[in-house]
Amino acid sequence: MWGRVLIAIILIGGFSIAWKIYDRIPVQVVGQQHASGAVYIEEQAFFESLAATTGLPLEISYTPVDALGVKDTHQLIMLRDGALDLVSLRFLQNAWAEPALLGVDLFGGTVDVEIAYAVMQAYSPALDRRLQDSFNVKLLGMWPFGPQVFFCRAPVESLQDFKGLRVRVGNETFSPLIEYFGATPVIMPFENVRTGLQNGLVDCAISSAASANAAGWPEYSTHFFRLPTQMGINGYVINLDLWNRLSSHQQASLRQAFETYVGSIWASVERLHTQFSACNTGQPCREGSPYNLVDVEPGEQDYQLLRQAFNEAVFPGWAERCDQLYPGCSDEWRELVEPVLIRKSGANQ
């Protein structure tokens, strides 16, 4: 009798294990736009191999954001409402809903990769907690597009030359920095910038060397001004309900896969910036499309003006907006991030 009971238990347990193994987990993923070039290609490959990488029974449905038919400014809202499962979150575009997103990459604050990585590590736990509380999503990792520099169709040699120019920005959160330089911010989607430069709707635009190259911005630009304004950090977030349905083992596997992937991006960002900067300025070009823009190196006065703009316009404006939605936001930033900026900036001088 006990033998038959034992066999039954083994069979039931076996069926249970088999169900867990073969039960599929559908995941609707929204990725970066086609125009981001290599970022989109590498990201799509990552998600398409994610089931094999993690050993999880994932059924990934990957759609780039520009093929979704919904503006990228509503990603957090759609995640909160359960319309999406996992998103390659565009921080700048969704900062209107959650200003804390910009705390990891404030304009004029994170001006090199080392500083940006240190700030990301310091601020990510607070940002993760904020996203969970407000939008029911968990932060899986953050990564940079690379130093965000200027592409101009007008001759520029320093920040002082931007007075009176029209500079494309992704949304109004960038406006205080541009206005501080005496320029006029023009809100324009990334995919429209090439045409905007071509038709003279904007004089300059800001992006990474690689993304702008992939989107063809240098075709209608003349000057490549290398002053980095930020690192263009974005992140991966997953709906918290889906995350909580995963076992602890599944969560660990998924977390490790994302840590490895975003780690590889951080490790390669400086190399890619150098390579695509060369492509944009008539130097030997191993990747991307070759162009021959005037290569303008910023001077110390440009970095001083950028720091001044950060202290007098960028941070105060961001702190006010963030504190309105999240009381204590700026105090938390000062506690977590300001010491990192002071320490790293001092070490780099």
FINUNU-188128 format. One record per atom (N, C-alpha, C): x, y, z. Coordinates in steps of 0.02 Angstrom, whole numbers, plus 50000, padded with zeros to 5 digits. Each point is the difference from the previous one (the first is absolute). Layout:
XYZ...
This chain:
500414993950000499595006150000500435006350000500495000150048500435005950003500405001049937500154994449967500375000549937499595003549947499334998249997499575003349951499915007450015499965001750065499945007150020500625003849980500584996950011500645003349983500045001249925499794994949962500025000849927499545005749978499405000450033499535005349983500295006850015500335000550058500315006450018500535002049949500414995049980500525001449952499715002349934499454996649978499685001849937499715007050003499645001550055499715006650008500545005350001500544998750038500565004650002500325001049932500054994449963500295000449933499585004349954499334999150003499575004149959500065007450019500055001250066500075006950023500635003249974500564996350003500645002549975499965001349925499694995349964499945000749928499595006149982499465001350038499585005849987500405006550009500405000050053500405006050013500515001149945500274994549974500515000549948499715002549935499414997549982499735001349934499485005649999499795002550057499545005550002500355006249973499715003049948500325005749967499845006550036500475004749996499915006650030500015005249944499425002349977499995005049947500235006850026500435003449962500275006550021499975004849941499605005350007499965005149949500555005250013500485000549955500585004350009499975005849949500105006150024500075005849956500725002350005500335000249942500715001849999500135007049974500635001449987500205006549973499775000549927500025006049974499775001249932500514997649948499744998749939500444997949945500585004849990499855006550007500505005149983500605000050047499964996450055500574999850046500564995549974499904996949943500544996349967500234993950037500644999950017500304994250032499674998450066499765005050036499664998850064499394995749989499605001649950499404996249985500184992849978500504999449958500194993449974500244995550056500445002650043500274996050055499474998450052499565004850012499474998950049499514994649976499815000349937499544995049973500304993150005500654999449984500344993550005500014997650072500105004550048500004998150070499334997150021499475003349981499344997650020499804993549964500204999449937499834994049964500364993850027500565001050033500374994450029499914999550076499575004350028499935000350073499764993550030499544996549967499764993650027500574994950004500404999749947500574995450000500535002050051500115006550006500505002450047499834998450072499365000950017499784999150070499764992950014499824996249948499704993450011499285000550022499705005949995499315000950021499534999049940499394997750013499524998749945499675006549977500395004749976499755006549980499774999849927499445003249987499775001149931500035007549988500555002349973500135007149991499675002549935499625005350007499745003549942500315007050001500495001249955500395006150001499765004849946499855006350020499785005149953500395006450013500335002949950500335006550011499485005450013500185004950039499515004950023499695003949942500385001249946499735003849945499544995949956499934993550013499524995849964499394998450043499995002750061499464998350047499365003949986500075006049972499415004049987499785004250060500415000050053499865003950060500635004050016499925006250020500585004250015500434997150055500655000849993500464997450051499965003850066499625005450001499925003850062499504996750048499674994749978499494996850042500214993050023500644998549998500234993350018499854998250072500145004650047499884998450070499264999150014499595004249969499274999550010499754993349975500234997849942499774993749972500254994050041500595000550028500244994850045499584999750063499855005750028499605000250061499304997149988499735001349940499334997649984499994992849976500594996949994500044993049980499964998949925500055005449960499974999249927500664997449972500555000850038500654997649979500314996050057500464995549983500324995950050500715002350017500385001649948500705001750009500195005249948500355005250021500135005749955500725002250005500285001649943500645003649997499835007350010499995002150062499695006450019500435006049979499685004649967500325006249978499915005150056500545001250037499965004150060499795007249985500335003149952499855007049985499285000949980499744995549959499335000749974499464998750053500174996350052499514998450052500105004050065500465004749998500155003950060499425004650019499555001549954499425004150018499564996450051499984993349995499604996050047500394998450063500664999349994500424998450057500675003749995500035006150027500615004049996500614996750030499904995350047500574996750032500424996249949499724998349942500384996749947500625004149980499935006650001500555004349979500535000650053499844998050062500495000650054500634996049989499964994949958500584995849987500455003049946499755005249964500375002449942499825007349986500055004250050499825007049992500475003649951499715004249958500385003549949500545004450032500614999049978500555003850027500314997050062499704994650026500274996850060500434994049985499744995449959500374994049983500335001049932500615002650001500325002149938500544995249976500094994450036500434994749972499754993350025500244994749970499744993350012500134997750072500595001550026500164997950068499535003250051499885006449993499545003550045499304997249993499784999049938499324997649988499904993150031500494995649995499944993350028499955000350076500405004250031499995000650073499335002950024499745005049963499365002850017499454994849993500024996249946499514994749989499984995150057500594997850023500034995350055499725003050065500145006350011499775003350062499255001250000499725001649943499315002249997499504994449982500244994549972499554994949975499544997050053500224998650062499534997350050499425004750014500145006550005499475004950013499535000549941500274999949940499585000449940499574993849993500284994250014499634993749998499415000250048500135002350060499475000550050499465004949978500205005549971499525005049977499574997249944500294996549953499624997149944499524994650023500214996050049499564994950027499405003250035500125005150039499465003150039499515003849955500255003249948499585004549960499714996849937500374995249972499794997349935499974992449998500114996750056499954992750003500474996649951500615002849995500514996949957500654999450038500394995049981500664998950030500555001749951500515003450024500575001849959500484994149996500144997849938500454994349989500715002149983500095006149979500685002349983499975006549961500575003549999500065006349963500624999849956499965003549944500565000049952500035006749964500585002049974500075006449967500044999449924499705004849965500125000649929500715002449987500275003850046500675002849993499985007550007500585003350003500015007350008499555003649950499575004350026499535003749958500325006549979500165000549936500385005649974499595003649946500305005449973499635004449955500184998749927499484999849958500064999949927499685006449975500385004149964499755006649980500095001249926499535003649971500055002249930500255007249997500135003050059500285006750005500694999450031500465004549983500684999650029499995001650074500274995550040500055001050073500704998150022500295004050042500664998750028499984999350075499465002550032499934999650072499265000850017499834999250063499315001050022499765007249989500465004750000499815006949988499715001149931500164995649953499755000649932499294997549992499714997250053499324997349995499465005450009500215005950020499515005350010499635001449935499334999750004499585001349942499864993949956500334994450014499884994049960499404996250025499714995949956499454995650018500284993050009499904997350060500304993550017499444995050014500014994549964499504994850011500094996750068499444999050036499994996250062499444994949996500084994650039499504994749999499355002050034500045004050053499415002850032500225006050042499525002950036500135006350033500494999650058500154993950024500464999450056500715002349983500175000149936500665002249979500025007649991499425003249999499965007149983500425004650044500014999050067500395004750041500735000449981500304994349981500705000049981500105004049935499584998749951500065003449935499895007450007499495001950039499855007150009500555003550038500354996550044500555003050038500555002349953500084996449944500525001949951499765005349951499395002550009499745005149955499704997249937499914993449997499704996849941499264998750012499654998149948499294998550004499894992549994499714996850050499874992849995499414998749953500074995049958499474997949955499854992650013499404998650024499814993150015499854996449934500354994449990499934996349937500174992750012499594995449976500164992850007500664998349965500354995050027500644998049974499974998549925499484996449979499964997849931499895005749951499825006050025499885005749956500605004849996500524998650038500565004750005500385000749934500114994549967500375000349936499665004849952499344999449993499625004549957500015007150027499975000650067500035006750030500655003649985500564996350003500645003049982500035001649925499734995649960500005001049928499625006349980499425001050031499575005649982500135006350040500494999850045500175005950039499515001550056499604995250020499545001050056500385000450066500574996750003500455000550058500715001149974500405003350042500705001249983500464994750029499804997250057500404995050034499544994850031500284994250015499644994850035500504996050041499744996850052500434996550047499844992549999500524995949994499924992850003500694996950009500024993450003500654996550002500294999849930500664999249997500344999749935499734994249958499864994350032499774994149964499285000849976499555002250044499295000649981499915005249945500345005750005499945005149949500274997649933500554996250003500284997249939499514995349967499704995550040499524995249973499395003449971499805005750029499405003649977500155004949943500645000749981500185004349944500035007450015500055001950064500045007150017500605003549968500594996849998500585003649972499925001949927499534996849965499905001649930499795007349991499665002750050499765006949996500295004350057500584998050025500365003850051500685002049972500315004850032500675002149980500504999450057499765000650063500455000150057499814994850052500504996850028499934994950052500335002850063499585002550046500255003250061499984994750055500594998150024500084994150043499815001050074499745005750019499845001150070499444995250022500144995550048499484995450024499545003350050499354999549987499515003150045499724995050050500004993649983499774994650043500194993549965499784994250025500184993649971499414996549965499415003150000499444996949965499804993350030499924999850066499854993750034499264998249991499894993749984499344997049997500014993750043499444996450004499994994250043499504994849978500024994350033499524994649989499574999350062499344999949990499544999350055499484994649982499774996450051499524994649991499405001350046499414998549975499395000650040500084995850064499865003150057500134996850064499564993850011499405000049973499574994150007500324994049966500265001149940500344994549964500624997850038500385004850024500614998450037499844995850062499485001750036499824996450061499724993149986499784998849939499764993249983500574995249987500595002749989500594995849988500254997350066500294994049997500314997250060500645003850016500274999150059500625003450018500574997949954499994993749980500524997549954499935003449932499385000549975499885003349936500195007450003499845003350055500185007050008500765000849999500354995650034500735000450002500304999049931499734995349961500254998749933499885006149955499405002950005499855005849958500435006050020500075001050065500415005650023500724999349976500284993950003500694998949979500085001349925499514998049961500035001149928500035007549984499595003950034499995007249988500645003350026500244997850057500625002950026500584998849952500034994049972500534998449952499945004349938499395000749975499895003849938500165007450009499725003150051500135007250010500735001150019500304995250033500715000550016500435000449937499814996049950500375000149937499935006749964499425003250008499905006649969500445005250034500005000050067500435004750036500744999049981500194993749991500714998549985500205002449931499525000649955500175001749930499835007249981499705003850045499745006549981500555004949979500565000050035500545004649982500314998149933500084993549989500284997749936499545002149942499354999050008499535001749946499995007649989500045003850054500015007249992500625002349960500564997050015500625001649963499944998049927499754994049987499954997649932499525004249958499425001550027499515003849961500175007449997500365002650049500245006849994500495000449942500424994949992500464999849943499614999849935499474996049997499594999649939499695006749983499815003750050499665006449989500475005649979500654999250011500465005549990500554998549949499874995549954500474998849945500614995850018500004996850058500554995650019499844992849978500474995450004499864993149980499384997350035499554997249961499344998050025499904992549989500014996350057499914992749996499274998050006499605004350032499294998650009499615006249981499394999149978499585005749983500165002949933499735006049987500095003549936500505005650008500455000849951500515005250004499735006949981500185005050041499835007049986500625004150013499955006549986500585004450007499825006550035499714999350060499815006050038500625003350031499945006550011500535003750035500004997650073500584997750023500064997150067500185005650049499545001550046500105005550048500074997250070500595000950029500124997950069499805005650048499624998450051499815005250049500605002250041499995006250021500525002650043499794999950073500455001750044499855000150071499435004850016499965005649962499465004950012499324996949985499974995349952499374996649984499794995550058500474996450029499844995850057499795004150060500325005750009499825004450055499295002749991499835001949939499335002549986499484994550009500184993949981499544994450008499864998750074500535000150041499914999150072499585005750030500125006049976499625005850023499264999249982499864997749939499324998949979499664994650042500384994850017499734994650041499805002850069500445003750031499875002450068499465005450003499975004349949499555005750003499324998949966499974995249953499384999249962499744992849999500444995349985499774993149990499774996950065500444999750050499814996750062499435003450036500005006750008499435003250034499334998649966500005000149933499384998749963499764992850009500474995449996499824992950009499774998750072500365002750048499824998950070499305002450015499815005749973499335002650011499474995449973500104997649938499514995549969499954993450038500584997350017500014993550033499705000450070500145005350036499735000850068499245000850000499735002849946499285000949995499644993349999500284995249962499694993449995500244995250053500595001350026500334995250045500355004150054499645002150052500315004050053500634996750028500535003950004500644997450023500444997349945499775000549937500394997349944500695003149995500035006750002500655003349991500454998850060499714999550060500414998550059500314993149995499624995249975500264993349991500564999949949499905003949945500525000549948500645002950030499935005350039500595003150030500364995150046499634995950035500314995250045500364994549962499704997649946500274994249964500495001849945499845005249962500375001449938500505005650007499835005350035500455005750005500704998150025500064995750051500684998050021500394996449945499654996249959500344996649945500265005049949499595005049982500225005049952500595004050026499975001850063500565003850030500644995850000499944993850022500584995650005500294998649930499584998249953500244998149934500255006149961499655005650006500235006049965500685002350026500104999550066500645001850030500554995449977499844993549995500514995149979500195001049927499545002649959500145000849929500325006649982500075004450049500305006649985500764999549999
